[in-house]
Amino acid sequence: MRRAIYSGSPNYKQSCTASDPMFIIQNFKLLPVAPRKFLNFSALNLISWQCIVGSVLVLFGRSINMPHTWIGILQSFLPLSMFLVLISIPAVEKFGPRRMILTTWLLRNLSATIVFLIPVAIYFGKQEMAWYLLMLSSLSFSIIRALGVGAWYPWLHEIVPTKQLGTYFSVESVYLQSLTIFVNLGVALLLGLLHGIEKFYWVYGIGIIAGLISVWYVSTIPGGEKAVTTKAEMHPFSALQHAIRDLTYRGFILKTILSLSSLMWISFTSILYLRDVLSTSDQNIMICLSAGALGVTIFVQFCFKKVDQFSTPKIMSLFMLAQAAVAIVWCMLDPESKATSSVAFVLVAMETIINAGFVILASKVMMSLVPGKERAGYTSLWSAGQAVANGIPPILAGCLISIFNLDGYHICFSISAVSALIVAIFWSRFNAENTTVPGGIQHIIKPQQPLRTLQRVTWLLLGIKKDDEK
């Protein structure tokens, strides 16, 4: 039987398995006012996130003829900025979660308004200036977001009763995964109704308005005043050295980097392939991503019930084999064939599910390998690995596509396939079965938001309100 990370929840067993909407609504009503408000704040934040730095960002960049090389750099800002999350932890402890979130959330939404200068640049024939403005907007948003996101989980822990954390995360998972589908469909509808690059300004505008409303709304949530103190006793650099010397953990991180980079190679390249090679409309691309999100929602329910019955590394190996198969099919597509668009849509949905499943399993194994002490060093290495794996491939893929055109896409898909095959062999030989895996991990993992998952796992492992240390 699964152990809860936070014991004592009377609703824990039910919340783990229930996906009935009425049951979720009932659990929502069982939560105190503050946690319910935080759920609604999360929903507003998700809308803002998807409209400003979601997949629509790539489509926006290409709509102003931004080169593929620049698009790759643009896409790398968010993951690479995650290096700043751990740096921000002392600021959260000093100023408190409330002040950090209010300040950074306001500043990041204001920084996004830079995109509204793009029409002025285009009007005066300064297309390259338009590229710089979009880059500046996304870079500033990513940096400010990384500096403030570390305050999210401590504040949440403060206002949600320990016995109701399982219920809270169960409700949040279904709530936000369902909302992701509707947001993508809403963006698709908007992109279909409007024409020209003006449609992206409307999407950005909705995202910024949702973000500003979230700043006001989060100010009405109690708590977050007191600084949160972590229990990591070692200096970060000493702990990091210890993590690097841990052969099992170091091997796990290297395999994870190779796996996630394989996933990023294909997820970034496939969107560009749909738009630039197959001439798929922006609306249809967003509909395709919505279908992938729906697949993730269905798959996650299945995965949480079945994952503990099998060897996790073996399942990770199977995921990588499936990833390699998807990448090989991408390489074999004929742009001139009428069936290619339909096949491509199925492939995008499949790669989205594979990505989600691997994030769940990798996070599960990572938490099992981190010792009770020296958490700061281990989570620092995990953060660095995630940032590299998700930040470097888009830059390289953009360069390859710019240089080799259609062959560049095939090179990217081939790199994804080869790396997936290699790491599948490594995972099949990896043994982590002698470790104790914290139960209930599914409640803090958000497969559609891997960077949020990274932040949550980081704070959990740093020892904030962890029951076993009380």
N, C-alpha and C positions, 0 to 999 in steps of 0.2 A: 504494500500500500504506500502511496506517495506521502512524503512528509511535507508539511507546509513550512516555508521559510519563517512565517510568522504564525506561531501556533495559537490555538485557542479560538479560531474563527468558527462559529457554529455553522456558518454557511459555506465553509471552504470546499467541502466535497461536492456540493451542488454547483458552486460557482465554477469549479474546474471543468465540469462537463456540460453544463446547461448552455444551450444556444437558442432556446426558445425566446423570442422577443418579449413575450409577456413576463417571463421569468426575469429577464434583464431589467425590465421596467420596474418590477417589484423590488429587485435588489437595489435599484437606483433610489427608490423611495425609502429604503431602509437606511441609507447613508445619512449622516448629519448634514446640515446646510452647507458648511464650509467645503467638504469634499464634493458635494454636488456642484457647487459653484466652480470648483477647480476642474471638474469634468467639462463644464460648459466653456471655461477658459481654454482648455485643451482643444475643444472643437473649433473655437474661433481661431486659435493659433494654427490649427491644421489647414483651415481655409486660406489663411494668409500665406502660409508656407507653400502650399500647392500652387497658388497663383503667382508667387514671386520667384521662388527658386525651385519649383518642381520641373517636370519634364517640359513644360511650356517654355522654359528659359531657352532651351536649345532651339525650339521652333522660332522663338522671337529673334534670336541671334541670326538665324539663317534668313529670316524675312527681311533683314536689313543688309543682306549679302555679306555678313561677317564670314571671313574665311574659316575653313575647317580647323586650321591650326589655332585660331583665336577661340573657336568654340570649345576645343579641348581644354584650353587654359581656363576658360570661363567655367566649365563644368568641374574643374579641379579645385576651385576656391573653397567650396563648402567642406569637402573632406579634409583637405590639407589644413584648414583653419582649426580642425579639431585638436591639433597640437596645443592650442591655447587653453583647452578645457582645464587641464591639470594646473596650468599657471594661474587660472582664475580662482582656484579653490581657496587660497589665503584671503582673497578679496571677499569671497562669500562669508568666510568666517569673521572677517573684520566688520563688514557693513551690514551683514544679514541678508537673507534671501529676498525679502520684500524690496529693499532699496535697489539691489542688483537687478532684479527682474524689471521693476518699473523703469529704471534708467535705461537699461540696454534695450528693452522691448520698444521704448519710445524712440530711441536713437536709431535703431535698425530700421524701423518703419519710415522714419524721416529720410534716412539714407536712400531708401528705395525710390523716393520721389525724384531722384536724379534722372530717371528714365524719361521724365516728361520734358527734359531739355533736348531729347533726341529729335523731335520734329523740327526744332529750331535749327539744329545742325544740318539736318537733311534739306531744309528750306534754303539754306545758304550754300548748298552743294558740298558740305563738309561731311561726306559719308564716313571717312575714317574717324572723325571726331565723334560720330554717333556710336561707333564701335567702342571707343574709349569710354564714353559715358555709360554704356551698358556694363562694361567691365568694372568701372569704378563703383557703380551702384551695387553690383553683385559682390565685389570684393569687400566693400565696407559693410554690407549686410552680413556677410559670412563672418567677418572678424568680430563685429559687435555681438552677433548671435553667439559665437563661441565663448566670448568673455562672460556672457550672462547665463548660458544654459546650465552651468554648474549649480545655479541656485534653485533650479526647478525641483529636483528630487528632495533636497533637505526640507523645503517648505512643505512639500506634499507629505512627508513623513511626520511633520509637526502637527498637521491638522487632521490627518486620518487616524482614527484609533487603531492601535496595533491589531486588535481582534477583527477589524474590518478591512484590513489591507487586501486580503484575498478576494473579498467581495468587490472592493473598489477596482482592482486591476482586471478582474473578470468583466465587469461592466464596461470599463474603459476600452478594453480590447475590442469587444463587439461594437461599441459605439463608434470608435474612431475608424475601424476598418470598414464599417458600413458607410460612414460619412465620406471616406476616401473615394468610394465608388461613385457616390452622387456628386462630389465636387468635380471629379474628372468628367463625368457626363455633363455637368453644368458648363464647364469650360468648353467642352466639345460643342455644345449647343451654341454658346456665344461665338465661338470661332466660325461656326457654320452660318450664323445669321448675319454677321458683319463681314466686311471685306477690307483688304489692304492691311497695312500694319497698324491702323487705328484700332483694330480688334484687340491687339495685344495691350494697348494702353488701357482699354476697358478692363481686361483681365487683371492687369497690375493695379488699376484703381480699386477694384473690388478687394484685392489682396491687402492693399494698404489700409483701406477703410476697415476691413475686418481686423487688421492688426492694431489699429488705433482704438477700436472698440474694445479689443482684448486688454489693452493697457488700462483703460478706464475700469473694465470689469474686474481685472485682477486686483485693483486697488480696493475693491469692496470685500475682498476675501480676508478674513482675520488671520493673524499669525505672521510669521516671517520676520519678526522684529529682532529676536535674539540671534546672535551669531551661533553658527553650528560648529562644533569642535569635532574633528576627526580623531581617531584613536591610533593612527599610524605613528609608531614611536621612532622608527628609524628615519634617518635623513634620506630623502628621495634618491640621491645618487648612489648611496650605499645599497639601498634596497634594489635599485635598478641593476646594479652589478650582480647582486645575488640572483636576480631573476634570469639574467643573461647566462650565468654559470649553471643554471638548472637545465640539464641536457633535455629532459623530457619536455619541459615547458618551452624551451627555445625551439625544439623541433616542431612542437605544435604551432607556435607562432609563425615559423617559416612556411609550414604547410598551409596555414590559414591565409597568409599573404598571397601565396601562389594561387590558392583557390578563389579568393575574393577578387584578385586581379583578373583571373580568367572570366569571372562573372561580369566584371566591369567592362572588360574589352568588348564583350558581346552586347551588353545592355546599352552602352553608349553608341556603338557603331550601328546597331540595328535601327535606332530612331533616325539617324542620318540616312541610312539605306532606304528606309521607307519613304522619307521625304524627297531625297535628292535623286535616287536611282529609280524608284518605282513611282515617283510623283504622286504619292499618297497625300491627300489633303490633310491639313492640320486637324480638322474636325475628326476625320477617320482615325488618325493616329491616337488622339485622346480617347476615342471610343475603344480602340484596341487596348490601350493601357487600363481602361476601366474594366474590360473583360479580364485582364490579367489580375487586377485587384480583386475581382469577384472570385477568381480561381484561388487566390491566396486565402481569402476568407474561408472558403470551403475546405481547402487543404489543411489549414492550421487546425481546424477542429478535429480532423482525422489524425493529424500528426501528433497532437498532444495526447491523444488516447493510445497511440500505438508505439511511440518512440521508445518508451522504457522497456518494451518487450524484446528489443533487438540490440545488438552491439552498435553503439553510436558511431564509432569510426567506420564500421563496415557500411552503415547507411550513408555516411558522408562520402565514402568511396563510390557508392552507387549514384549519388547525386552528381558527382563529378563525371562519371561515365555518361549519364544522361545529358549533362552540359556539353560534353564532347560531341555527342550525337547531334544535338541541336546546332552546334557550331558547324559541323560537317555539312548538315543540310543547308545552312546558310551559304556555305561555299558553293554548293551545287545548284543553287537557284539560277534560273535563266530569266533575266529582266524582261525579255521579250515574250515570255510565256504568259498566257491569260490566267493560268492557275497560280502564278507566283505570289500575287497579292494575298490570296486566301491562305496559302501555305505560310507566308510571312506573318500573317496575323496570328495563326496558331503557334508559330515559333515564339513570338513575343510573349504570348500568354504562358507558354511552357517555361521560358527562361525566367519569367517573373516568379512563378511558383518554385522553381529550382532555387532561385536566389533566396526566397523567403525560408524555404526548408533548411538551407545550409546555414543561414543566420541563426535559426533556432538551435540547431545541433551544435554549431561552433561555440555559441554562448554557453550552452549546457556543459560542454566539455571544459571550456576555459574556467568556469566557476569551480569545477571539480578539481582542477589542477592547482589552484591558488591556495597556498598554505594559510593558516590562521594568522600568522604574523607576516610582516613585510609586504602587505597588500599593495602599498603605494608603488613599489618598484614593479610588481607584476602587472598592475593595471596600467602603469605608464608604458610598459612595453606593448601591452595589448592595444593601447590607444595609438601608439606610433605605428604599429603594424596595420591597423585599420586605415589610418590616414594615408599611408603609402600605397596600400592595395587599392584604395578607391580614388586616390588623387593622381597617381602617375599614369595609369593606362589611358585616360582621356587625352592627356597631353600628347602622348606618343601616337595614339590613334589619329588624332587630328592632323599631326604632321604626316603620317603615312598616307592618309586620304588626300591631303593637299598635293603631295608629291606624285603619287601613282594613280590618282583618280579611282576608277572602278577596281583596278588591281589592288589598290590600297585597302578597299573593303575586304577583299578576299584574303589579304595578308593578315588583317586584324582578326577575321574569323578563324584563320588557320592558327594564329598564335593562341587564341582562346581554346581551340580544340586540342592542340598539342599539350599546352600547359595543363588542361583538365585531365587528359589521359595520364600524364606523368604523375600528377598529384593524386589521382585515383589509386595508383599503385602504392604510393606512400601511405595513404589513409588505410588501405587494406592491411598494411603491416603495422599500423600504429596501435599500441595497446594502452588504453587508459581505463581498463575495466576494474583495476584495483582501487580506484578512487571513489570517494563518497560524493555523489552528485546532490546538490541542494534541491529539494523538491520544490514544486511550484514555480520553477523558473519561467514557465510560459507566461506568467502574469506580468513580468517586467520586460519581456521581449516583444518588440514591435517590428515584425518582419518588413512592414512597408515603410518603416522609418529606422533604418539601421543605425544612423548616427544618434538618434534618441536612445536606442538600445545600448549603444556604447556608453553614453553618459550615465544611464541608469545603473548598468552593471558596475561602472567605475565607482559610483557613490556607494553602492551596496557593499562592494568588496573593501572599501576604505573603512567600513565598520560603523556607518551611521545608523544608530538605533538597531543594531543587530542583536537579536534576542540572545544569541549564545555568548554575548559579552556583557550582558547586564549583570 
